[in-house]
Amino acid sequence: MDRSTQGGKAFGILKSHQEDKLKSINEYAKVEDLAVKLDIFKKKYMEFDLNDKGDIDMMGLKRMLEKLGVAKTHMELKKMMSEVCGGTSKETFSYEDFLAMMLGERNAILKLILMFEGMSKQEERKHVGPPSAKTFSELP
């Protein structure tokens, strides 16, 4: 018998879990510049989902961090995987896990690394080109 046609308490519990999950996803709508952030996160995820299977494994995470100049030990990588997946001990993390980490309240080392990488890129863009001309009164 299909669960969707099942009545009673089990169906109520199923619908309650479903509502909680969808409610947490809808909370992202409150995020400022959501469309821009989603596009950035999608590109970052695609950059490291090398086999296009929809999941990033331990080696993909390792490559991601090495490319950012932040090499980690095997144990640190396992801890980061667990943080991205919300405390579970999965071998991979999905795009949904990644978004939940980046847009949600969850604090994770990977989130901090990616946020600081983004801020450092913005700083690099600000200081492109020769310095602006200064007058004698502006000099120290």
BAGUVEX-224175 format. One record per residue: y, z negated, x negated of N, C-alpha, C, O, CB in turn; residue number from 1. Coordinates in steps of 0.001 Angstrom, whole numbers, plus 500000, padded with zeros to 6 digits. Each point is the difference from the previous one (the first is absolute). Glycine has a CB too. Layout:
! residues N
SITE; Y; Z; X; Y; Z; X; Y; Z; X; Y; Z; X; Y; Z; X; NUM
...
END
This chain:
! residues 140
SITE; 498814; 500000; 499155; 501186; 500000; 500845; 501241; 500000; 499116; 500082; 499220; 499051; 498680; 499558; 502791; 1
SITE; 502183; 502067; 498451; 501245; 500140; 499256; 500879; 498766; 500223; 500108; 499491; 501116; 499762; 503033; 499086; 2
SITE; 500761; 497000; 498701; 500853; 498810; 500093; 501182; 500212; 500943; 500439; 499068; 500673; 498889; 500333; 497002; 3
SITE; 501187; 501837; 502371; 501170; 500257; 500839; 499686; 499852; 501487; 500902; 499756; 500800; 499951; 501785; 497439; 4
SITE; 497878; 498604; 502137; 499634; 499826; 501396; 499446; 498611; 500265; 499717; 499646; 501145; 499825; 502789; 498999; 5
SITE; 500304; 496778; 498798; 499485; 498645; 500136; 501107; 499108; 500548; 501157; 500134; 499603; 497207; 500219; 498488; 6
SITE; 501298; 498752; 502802; 501000; 499108; 500566; 499870; 498599; 499449; 499208; 499736; 499095; 500812; 501638; 502959; 7
SITE; 500764; 497743; 498505; 499866; 498601; 499669; 500695; 499571; 498729; 500932; 500637; 499508; 496969; 499463; 501661; 8
SITE; 501597; 498781; 498321; 500607; 499323; 498865; 500005; 500847; 498720; 500997; 500017; 499279; 498275; 497844; 501747; 9
SITE; 499633; 502835; 498689; 499906; 500815; 498782; 501068; 501084; 500000; 500616; 500266; 498968; 496916; 499284; 500906; 10
SITE; 502690; 501073; 501271; 501016; 501045; 500091; 501400; 499412; 499814; 500853; 500606; 499352; 497649; 500710; 502187; 11
SITE; 501721; 497528; 499021; 501285; 499326; 499849; 500289; 499672; 498546; 501129; 500170; 499539; 498614; 498889; 502748; 12
SITE; 499243; 500470; 496980; 500152; 499687; 498581; 500275; 501269; 499207; 500870; 500018; 499129; 497598; 498007; 501124; 13
SITE; 500790; 503037; 500048; 500203; 501279; 499334; 501428; 500491; 500198; 500653; 500423; 499046; 496924; 500126; 501276; 14
SITE; 502901; 499397; 500894; 501358; 500470; 500305; 501051; 499102; 499342; 501053; 500488; 499589; 498119; 500454; 502595; 15
SITE; 500560; 497778; 497714; 500922; 499076; 499349; 500132; 500330; 498513; 501108; 500019; 499463; 498286; 498200; 502209; 16
SITE; 499474; 502040; 497662; 500021; 500390; 498587; 500728; 501320; 499810; 500775; 500175; 499059; 497070; 498610; 500579; 17
SITE; 501889; 502142; 501281; 500647; 501304; 499922; 501515; 499857; 500164; 500767; 500632; 499275; 497148; 500461; 501632; 18
SITE; 502507; 498088; 500031; 501425; 499799; 500232; 500673; 499347; 498788; 501105; 500391; 499623; 498438; 499402; 502840; 19
SITE; 499803; 499221; 496928; 500557; 499347; 498808; 500177; 500994; 498862; 501018; 499990; 499309; 497903; 497862; 501377; 20
SITE; 500078; 503008; 499124; 500062; 500986; 498926; 501144; 500991; 500237; 500768; 500295; 499085; 496749; 499463; 500560; 21
SITE; 502591; 500745; 501565; 501048; 500965; 500313; 501378; 499351; 499991; 500986; 500634; 499626; 497373; 500657; 501736; 22
SITE; 501709; 497466; 499044; 501265; 499264; 499989; 500514; 499861; 498571; 501194; 500158; 499747; 498121; 498587; 502331; 23
SITE; 499782; 500958; 496989; 500420; 499856; 498605; 500478; 501336; 499439; 500925; 500027; 499188; 497444; 498084; 500517; 24
SITE; 501021; 502990; 500712; 500450; 501322; 499559; 501379; 500307; 500571; 500845; 500557; 499300; 496767; 500224; 500553; 25
SITE; 502624; 498868; 501393; 501292; 500259; 500635; 501131; 499215; 499361; 501160; 500395; 500114; 497638; 500062; 501992; 26
SITE; 500893; 498443; 497226; 501043; 499216; 499341; 500674; 500794; 498891; 501132; 499689; 499627; 497610; 498227; 500917; 27
SITE; 500596; 503094; 498925; 500601; 500827; 498951; 501207; 500767; 500520; 500867; 500396; 499221; 496896; 499811; 499694; 28
SITE; 502299; 500005; 502394; 501116; 500749; 500579; 501327; 499308; 499728; 501048; 500644; 500055; 497426; 500223; 501722; 29
SITE; 501507; 497835; 497931; 501213; 499239; 499724; 500485; 500190; 498558; 501093; 499553; 499654; 498179; 498779; 502062; 30
SITE; 499935; 502321; 497454; 500342; 500174; 498589; 501146; 500997; 499870; 499973; 501079; 500592; 497650; 498400; 498725; 31
SITE; 503380; 500142; 499899; 501151; 500866; 499774; 499568; 501242; 499217; 499202; 499899; 499068; 502349; 498097; 500959; 32
SITE; 498966; 503161; 500344; 499685; 501275; 499352; 498495; 500270; 499972; 499465; 500437; 498981; 502592; 499309; 499625; 33
SITE; 497273; 499999; 502493; 498545; 500114; 500066; 499511; 501392; 499629; 499051; 500129; 499227; 500955; 498123; 502530; 34
SITE; 500617; 502787; 498773; 499537; 501370; 499724; 500087; 500318; 498510; 499092; 500619; 499444; 501650; 500084; 502849; 35
SITE; 500335; 498880; 497065; 500180; 500253; 498562; 498935; 499239; 499202; 499380; 500553; 499091; 503119; 499786; 501244; 36
SITE; 497301; 498400; 500013; 499015; 499182; 499286; 498594; 500543; 500185; 499222; 500044; 499047; 502247; 497963; 501243; 37
SITE; 498195; 502408; 500930; 498668; 500562; 500243; 499768; 501245; 499159; 498902; 500205; 499480; 501151; 498881; 502844; 38
SITE; 500973; 501745; 497539; 499867; 501207; 499190; 499778; 499643; 498529; 499163; 500609; 499333; 502307; 500635; 502289; 39
SITE; 499270; 497780; 497877; 499843; 499553; 498610; 498599; 499429; 499785; 499341; 500327; 499014; 503133; 499184; 500840; 40
SITE; 497070; 499637; 501068; 498684; 499376; 499867; 498883; 501037; 500086; 498998; 499906; 499290; 501926; 497990; 501702; 41
SITE; 499258; 503094; 499885; 498991; 501063; 500129; 499860; 500761; 498684; 498888; 500258; 499539; 501627; 499958; 502922; 42
SITE; 500616; 500140; 496940; 499967; 500736; 498733; 499372; 499167; 498898; 499211; 500514; 499208; 502825; 500745; 501485; 43
SITE; 498306; 497453; 499246; 499436; 499116; 498976; 498493; 499871; 500202; 499245; 500031; 499028; 502938; 498700; 500814; 44
SITE; 497369; 501124; 501402; 498576; 499873; 500279; 499262; 501278; 499629; 498931; 499950; 499392; 501577; 498435; 502453; 45
SITE; 500059; 502756; 498521; 499364; 501287; 499707; 499901; 500244; 498500; 499062; 500643; 499529; 501813; 500252; 502631; 46
SITE; 500086; 498592; 497098; 500007; 500160; 498554; 498775; 499356; 499355; 499533; 500462; 498959; 502962; 499585; 501101; 47
SITE; 496989; 498905; 500544; 498894; 499264; 499401; 498686; 500119; 500756; 498974; 499514; 499525; 502706; 498939; 499611; 48
SITE; 498329; 502182; 502026; 498750; 500301; 500709; 499525; 501353; 499469; 500107; 501022; 500678; 500566; 497648; 501445; 49
SITE; 498805; 501315; 496659; 499708; 501232; 499274; 498873; 500825; 500605; 500004; 501226; 499895; 500783; 497622; 498092; 50
SITE; 498252; 500492; 502642; 498867; 500734; 500553; 500210; 500364; 501472; 499113; 500594; 500615; 499410; 498222; 497761; 51
SITE; 502624; 500843; 502195; 500349; 500317; 501386; 498958; 499500; 500987; 499733; 500650; 501011; 501486; 501343; 498165; 52
SITE; 498190; 496850; 500530; 499034; 499409; 500929; 500661; 499004; 500947; 499340; 499467; 500893; 498880; 500840; 497387; 53
SITE; 503062; 499440; 501539; 500708; 499097; 500889; 499999; 498560; 499539; 500595; 499146; 500656; 498820; 502370; 501155; 54
SITE; 499942; 498195; 497092; 499955; 498643; 499461; 500315; 500032; 498515; 499672; 500961; 499304; 498632; 498356; 502429; 55
SITE; 502334; 499624; 497789; 500234; 499835; 498569; 499039; 498938; 499507; 499947; 498894; 500537; 502505; 501780; 499646; 56
SITE; 496791; 499672; 498791; 499031; 499049; 499451; 500602; 499297; 498790; 501173; 500190; 499678; 496905; 501229; 501144; 57
SITE; 501111; 497771; 498514; 500449; 499209; 498856; 500558; 500892; 498876; 501013; 499668; 499385; 497270; 498586; 501207; 58
SITE; 501049; 502870; 499149; 500463; 500896; 498931; 501323; 500665; 500385; 500857; 500201; 499140; 496753; 500211; 500172; 59
SITE; 502567; 499929; 501954; 501267; 500563; 500459; 501130; 498999; 499853; 501106; 500358; 499594; 497652; 501094; 502004; 60
SITE; 500966; 497293; 498732; 500990; 498936; 499838; 500333; 499808; 498522; 501160; 499818; 499630; 497990; 499051; 502460; 61
SITE; 499817; 501176; 497075; 500200; 499851; 498552; 500889; 501124; 499467; 500928; 499747; 499231; 496821; 499123; 500559; 62
SITE; 501970; 502374; 500620; 500817; 501140; 499565; 501441; 499855; 500494; 500947; 500305; 499276; 497006; 501167; 500742; 63
SITE; 502200; 498060; 501218; 501318; 499813; 500576; 500814; 499034; 499134; 501148; 500278; 499654; 497928; 500165; 502659; 64
SITE; 500327; 498445; 497352; 500714; 498985; 499229; 500254; 500443; 498568; 501058; 499708; 499441; 497911; 498552; 501993; 65
SITE; 500074; 502441; 497963; 500203; 500502; 498642; 501140; 501008; 499956; 500789; 500012; 499055; 496786; 499616; 500455; 66
SITE; 502509; 501212; 501509; 501078; 500986; 500066; 501356; 499307; 500133; 501017; 500508; 499526; 497404; 501151; 501521; 67
SITE; 501583; 497180; 499599; 501233; 499231; 500150; 500283; 499121; 498783; 501026; 499325; 499932; 498617; 500694; 502534; 68
SITE; 499423; 500002; 496568; 500176; 499204; 498792; 499622; 498542; 500157; 500481; 499145; 499257; 501301; 502400; 500140; 69
SITE; 497342; 498164; 501587; 499592; 498624; 500270; 498476; 499937; 499988; 499371; 499960; 501057; 502725; 499597; 500322; 70
SITE; 497316; 500435; 497444; 498536; 499943; 499895; 499505; 498621; 500427; 500646; 498993; 499711; 499383; 502705; 498410; 71
SITE; 498848; 498254; 502553; 499423; 498747; 500500; 498535; 499910; 499608; 499341; 501014; 499771; 502276; 498973; 502157; 72
SITE; 497880; 498780; 497997; 498585; 499772; 499721; 499187; 500268; 501263; 500559; 500155; 501086; 500014; 498127; 497138; 73
SITE; 498109; 501771; 501626; 499108; 500226; 501139; 500171; 498904; 501060; 500043; 500288; 501196; 498319; 500865; 497271; 74
SITE; 501735; 497605; 501090; 500157; 498883; 500946; 501342; 500089; 500738; 500069; 499716; 501196; 498483; 498840; 497323; 75
SITE; 502496; 501831; 500781; 501303; 500155; 500644; 499961; 501130; 501026; 500599; 499897; 501071; 500532; 499243; 496852; 76
SITE; 498162; 501936; 501742; 499864; 501114; 500941; 499243; 499568; 501256; 500379; 500363; 501114; 499658; 501252; 496959; 77
SITE; 498893; 497608; 501745; 499233; 499521; 501158; 500874; 499123; 500895; 499929; 500100; 501225; 497946; 499989; 497419; 78
SITE; 502945; 499058; 500754; 500895; 499135; 500767; 501016; 500844; 500759; 500296; 499727; 501164; 499407; 498423; 497148; 79
SITE; 500830; 502876; 501028; 500968; 500869; 500657; 499368; 500748; 501169; 500618; 500146; 501055; 500599; 500097; 496775; 80
SITE; 497552; 500231; 501982; 499287; 500688; 501092; 499865; 499067; 501198; 500214; 500410; 501141; 498516; 501006; 497192; 81
SITE; 500919; 497342; 501406; 499834; 499017; 501061; 501325; 499748; 500718; 500029; 499869; 501224; 498092; 499071; 497490; 82
SITE; 502978; 500993; 500527; 501312; 499784; 500611; 500398; 501171; 500891; 500532; 499802; 501092; 500129; 498811; 496936; 83
SITE; 499084; 502597; 501508; 500355; 501183; 500788; 499203; 500025; 501302; 500523; 500379; 501048; 500020; 500889; 496839; 84
SITE; 498193; 498327; 502041; 499105; 500043; 501160; 500105; 498755; 500874; 499212; 499843; 500933; 499253; 501573; 497734; 85
SITE; 502473; 497710; 501060; 500185; 498819; 500836; 498960; 498925; 499769; 499633; 499292; 500938; 501392; 502176; 500723; 86
SITE; 498495; 498392; 497123; 499067; 498921; 499675; 498542; 500380; 500068; 499140; 499183; 499671; 502547; 499307; 501162; 87
SITE; 498008; 502718; 499582; 498603; 500421; 500038; 499587; 500500; 498622; 500851; 500279; 499155; 499341; 500321; 503295; 88
SITE; 498523; 499512; 497328; 499515; 500447; 498682; 499471; 501430; 500084; 498877; 500285; 499586; 500542; 497336; 499803; 89
SITE; 501409; 503271; 501152; 499604; 501407; 500101; 500126; 500670; 498640; 500756; 499547; 499141; 499981; 500525; 503270; 90
SITE; 498521; 501004; 497400; 500014; 500757; 498737; 501146; 501014; 499961; 500363; 500488; 498930; 497150; 499224; 500910; 91
SITE; 503052; 500603; 501321; 501088; 500971; 500092; 501039; 499484; 501001; 499740; 499073; 500766; 498684; 502852; 498660; 92
SITE; 502757; 498697; 500548; 500960; 499697; 501062; 500508; 501300; 500590; 500178; 500998; 499303; 500493; 496843; 499574; 93
SITE; 499556; 502119; 502421; 500425; 501183; 500748; 501522; 500074; 500055; 500702; 499085; 499569; 497188; 500824; 501803; 94
SITE; 502590; 501182; 499160; 501441; 500167; 500185; 500531; 498939; 500958; 501109; 499495; 499821; 498683; 502982; 499751; 95
SITE; 499417; 497187; 501444; 500412; 498954; 500945; 500141; 498658; 499290; 500952; 499262; 500258; 497894; 501963; 501608; 96
SITE; 500209; 498447; 497236; 500101; 498773; 499210; 501262; 500019; 499151; 500719; 499006; 499907; 496779; 500799; 500048; 97
SITE; 502758; 501348; 499426; 501157; 500170; 499130; 501295; 499792; 500787; 500901; 499295; 499544; 497788; 502311; 499017; 98
SITE; 501403; 499009; 502625; 501197; 499845; 500829; 500161; 498564; 500474; 501113; 499474; 500021; 498667; 502903; 500707; 99
SITE; 499112; 496983; 499655; 500072; 498606; 500449; 500565; 499118; 498886; 500768; 499074; 500261; 497267; 501299; 501289; 100
SITE; 501582; 499917; 497229; 500503; 499232; 498867; 501480; 500303; 499767; 500805; 499078; 499870; 496896; 500928; 499094; 101
SITE; 502661; 501261; 500983; 501364; 500392; 499639; 501017; 499677; 501100; 501135; 499630; 499697; 497891; 502179; 498893; 102
SITE; 500587; 498323; 502664; 500948; 499789; 501099; 499882; 498611; 500625; 500917; 499545; 500684; 498991; 502896; 499758; 103
SITE; 498988; 496900; 499329; 499770; 498713; 500636; 500562; 498834; 499206; 500712; 500173; 499011; 497263; 500791; 501996; 104
SITE; 501687; 497866; 499451; 500471; 498756; 499396; 499169; 499606; 498787; 500390; 499119; 499234; 500416; 500155; 503002; 105
SITE; 498064; 501371; 497592; 499063; 499622; 498944; 500626; 500164; 498622; 500558; 501050; 499681; 497541; 499621; 501795; 106
SITE; 501802; 498276; 497707; 500456; 500076; 498615; 498829; 500414; 499135; 498938; 499380; 500046; 502829; 498851; 500338; 107
SITE; 498419; 502793; 498842; 498950; 500494; 499122; 500629; 500466; 498696; 501128; 500492; 499981; 497444; 500191; 501996; 108
SITE; 500697; 499157; 496950; 500494; 500400; 498683; 500325; 501486; 499986; 501039; 500404; 499476; 497605; 497778; 499446; 109
SITE; 500469; 502642; 501655; 500233; 501441; 500016; 501293; 500342; 500734; 500743; 500880; 499567; 496785; 499500; 500352; 110
SITE; 502742; 498942; 501172; 501232; 500229; 500756; 501212; 499723; 499120; 500951; 500781; 499985; 497878; 498611; 502161; 111
SITE; 501139; 499511; 497130; 501117; 499660; 499116; 500172; 501040; 498897; 501121; 500404; 499690; 498493; 497171; 500796; 112
SITE; 499280; 502853; 498927; 500057; 501007; 498929; 500620; 501292; 500520; 500872; 500580; 499354; 497095; 498404; 499557; 113
SITE; 501578; 501467; 502261; 500513; 501254; 500555; 501462; 499872; 500417; 500769; 500951; 499866; 496924; 499612; 500914; 114
SITE; 502693; 498264; 499726; 501400; 499794; 500388; 500906; 500034; 498770; 501060; 500625; 500026; 498199; 497997; 501952; 115
SITE; 500325; 500707; 496946; 500815; 499990; 498792; 500034; 501372; 499341; 501006; 500374; 499396; 498434; 497218; 500283; 116
SITE; 499469; 503159; 500432; 499992; 501358; 499462; 501025; 500845; 500747; 500739; 500772; 499389; 496822; 499016; 499970; 117
SITE; 502484; 500066; 501958; 500971; 500739; 500808; 501430; 499618; 499671; 500878; 500860; 499932; 497433; 499287; 501866; 118
SITE; 501925; 498557; 497995; 501354; 499553; 499658; 500409; 500493; 498621; 501156; 500372; 499798; 498526; 497608; 501638; 119
SITE; 499384; 502030; 497606; 500354; 500475; 498658; 500320; 501486; 500019; 500867; 500449; 499250; 497673; 497785; 499741; 120
SITE; 500774; 502544; 501854; 500311; 501425; 500115; 501391; 500196; 500583; 500726; 500905; 499587; 496838; 499614; 500700; 121
SITE; 502817; 498630; 500681; 501345; 500097; 500570; 501047; 499670; 498947; 501047; 500646; 499948; 498053; 498744; 502314; 122
SITE; 500636; 499622; 496904; 500929; 499646; 498928; 500149; 501151; 499017; 501107; 500284; 499542; 498268; 497302; 500709; 123
SITE; 499516; 503085; 499418; 500048; 501134; 499076; 500878; 501106; 500563; 500764; 500626; 499266; 496942; 498804; 499890; 124
SITE; 502188; 500811; 502141; 500794; 501065; 500630; 501486; 499663; 499987; 500830; 500903; 499896; 497217; 499669; 501559; 125
SITE; 502303; 498164; 498647; 501404; 499602; 500036; 500701; 500270; 498682; 501197; 500288; 499992; 498220; 497977; 501674; 126
SITE; 499872; 501650; 497223; 500614; 500097; 498691; 499752; 501349; 499325; 499864; 500063; 498778; 499876; 497482; 501022; 127
SITE; 500202; 503509; 500965; 499788; 501323; 499442; 501355; 500605; 499663; 500941; 499908; 500788; 496915; 500393; 500533; 128
SITE; 502240; 500317; 497506; 501230; 500654; 499591; 500831; 499130; 499087; 499650; 498853; 499724; 500324; 502401; 502390; 129
SITE; 501134; 499301; 497417; 500848; 499243; 499071; 500715; 498861; 500728; 500189; 500061; 501215; 500130; 502010; 497383; 130
SITE; 500077; 496892; 500663; 500717; 498896; 500640; 501364; 500470; 500484; 500579; 500942; 499460; 498213; 497400; 499084; 131
SITE; 501701; 500990; 502472; 501295; 500392; 500545; 501117; 499626; 499024; 499859; 499066; 499209; 499261; 500642; 503143; 132
SITE; 501955; 501009; 497711; 501138; 499747; 499114; 500643; 498676; 500369; 500093; 499655; 501178; 500300; 502817; 498534; 133
SITE; 500052; 496782; 499277; 500628; 498702; 500240; 501405; 500023; 499402; 500276; 500709; 499031; 497468; 498104; 500956; 134
SITE; 503108; 500410; 500605; 501341; 499836; 499468; 500003; 498788; 499072; 499049; 499219; 500002; 501994; 501831; 502073; 135
SITE; 500018; 498784; 497130; 500092; 498875; 499076; 499936; 498667; 500745; 499455; 499029; 499475; 501901; 502391; 498966; 136
SITE; 499184; 498521; 502753; 500028; 498735; 500738; 498596; 499606; 500496; 499754; 498828; 500286; 502622; 501672; 500411; 137
SITE; 496713; 500465; 499406; 498641; 499705; 500463; 499069; 499577; 498865; 498909; 499491; 500257; 501444; 502144; 501580; 138
SITE; 500058; 498568; 496927; 499157; 499633; 498856; 499984; 498485; 499807; 500978; 499329; 500330; 499534; 502881; 498577; 139
SITE; 498397; 497245; 500566; 499916; 498538; 499825; 500895; 499493; 498891; 500037; 498799; 499737; 497644; 501296; 501086; 140
END
